[in-house]
Amino acid sequence: MTIVHIETKNHQLVVSQFVKLFRQLLAKAKNDCFETKGKTFLTEQLMYFIRRSQPIEMILPGFPCKSPNTNSKVFGYLPDRGEEIALEYLDNFCEQVRKFYAPGCKLIIFSDGTTFSDLIGVSEETQDKYNTTLKNLIKVRHISWECLDSFFSSQNGYDALREQLMSQYCSLDKQQVEAQIQNDEQIRQTYQGLKNFLFQDNPWTNSNYPKTKKTRLKQSGEFAKIMIQRNDALTKLLSEKFPHHIRLSVHGHNNSGPKFAVHVLPNDYRCITPWHNVVVKTSDNQEIMMKKEEAEKLPLTALVKRHQQPWYFLQSTEEIWSECELEIINPPKTGIRITYKGNDNQQKPDCSRLNSKTLQNLCLEYGFVVLRGFQVDSKEHLVEFSSLFGKPVIWDFGPVHTIRPKERPDGYIASREAVPLHWDLSMPPSYLETSGRYEDFTPQFFILYCHKAPANGEGQTTVVDGRRVLENAGSTKVEAWKQIEIDYFTKLTYYGGKKHSYPLIMQHPITGEDILRYQEASSSKLQTFELSSQSLPQQDFQQLITELQAKVYDDSCLICHDWQQGDLLLIENHYMLHGRTAASDLTDDRELWRVQLLPHSLPQKSISDISKKLDSNKVA
Ligand SMILES: [Fe+2]
């Protein structure tokens, strides 16, 4: 009896936690009935899974294909940032459930384009490309995919698929639909909405389509009635095939059940979909959706591309952004390049003209930012620009480290050799160690400026996205890594000189996220970099290093930046690791200037002190 009581109590706890989370997912209607009716309906559905200790299952028809209206609504026929955010958001909802309900939560996305793509003039090929790209867009943990092909033969094309759906599941004939439109206010509104959508979105390029606006409107009305019939059939099919699944919808509902309207953007609570809109990231870093033609009218925006495809609009507060081209370097989210595209005859614009808050947000999101085509006049100018992102670390040679090969190098940094992966200020000299706490002496950002570029394809700066490494490793491995601490030692050059120990996984001092803190060994004759650990037996430690090396050098995590003269790199030092590839005799004069930045809130020397310390001839 006691056991039953505890089970019931636990079940109720899971239900109440799920409902609390689910409320945030709901797109609320004016006549919303979730609290009065929908919650009871949802609770019964939840109990079906919870009593059996099964994953909670949900289904969402949607993600059909892009609207063919590329003039005013969307960028093109392939998924973009809108779909990416929506999938991340839905997958993350399921992940949140897993944290309080061990069996977890699964979501089926039923890609429903086939039910109406012919009515808006989208070809089978275009629809297939959208779906294939969508499934490979991000690494999802809890989402699976279904479509009509799962239940009917697609051997004879999509027309045949639709015929099978309609013959087996549609119970509404055309007269019944027309009667509903006459007598039911809600159906009438749905009909009008579909009619407008079909009229606007259909490109009407087929020679069989009517030529005049009046006849196209009439045709859209006929198509809308067919759409209502097909939607009826699809609803019945899904109820039969997925009788216990919680039924989500991207269309407005009063949320009394069985259908629950959800929003697919974290901060946009409307029933608005990525396949009819584009994403705008506002100057306060919020992502919202709107029609492309509306976004194009916004001031101070830049277009962000991914694989040369328009991805989203970025809004800032500076005019210069609209003269820049932005490209994500290693999708989905490692590195972004900002290239000034203004008139070549003009002088390059001062890098400080880019709003530092927007740059900082981009750096936090993508791990590092490349600025190309901007002016840096001097080391003083670089320090002034860098100071927008934090307080420069003042070494005994000043805030700027000039990195170029020496004739007699005292270590690999001042040579043409490769530099092993590390994070900056991992081996601080005593005078920079301050309290000894990682967060007090480790810069959050650092900037590299290319004063003289190396020969093509060598002397590249290597950047590893530690977030991606952890994602690839998976949560079980990351938890195991949290038990490991690694000891590092290198001789004193301008840094090093004593052993420093770091847990392999630490927490980001500002966001609290897990971060990878791994440095690569070096057996260079100029300077060794040694690793050891008290946490593991020697053999296990060697296996760990082999595994880590494979993971950090994985193509999905590593970028080799080919320097061009004048390039600036802004790197987030907690998320990322970096190093350098070796250079040949051709690269005698590679010269980078580096400034490291601690958060503004930490006590540091003032900027007026810094300029006194600048020594342009110093090569550290
Ligand atoms: Fe470094």
Residues whose N, C-alpha, C, O or C-beta is under 5 A from the ligand:
A	BS01	LIG	D424
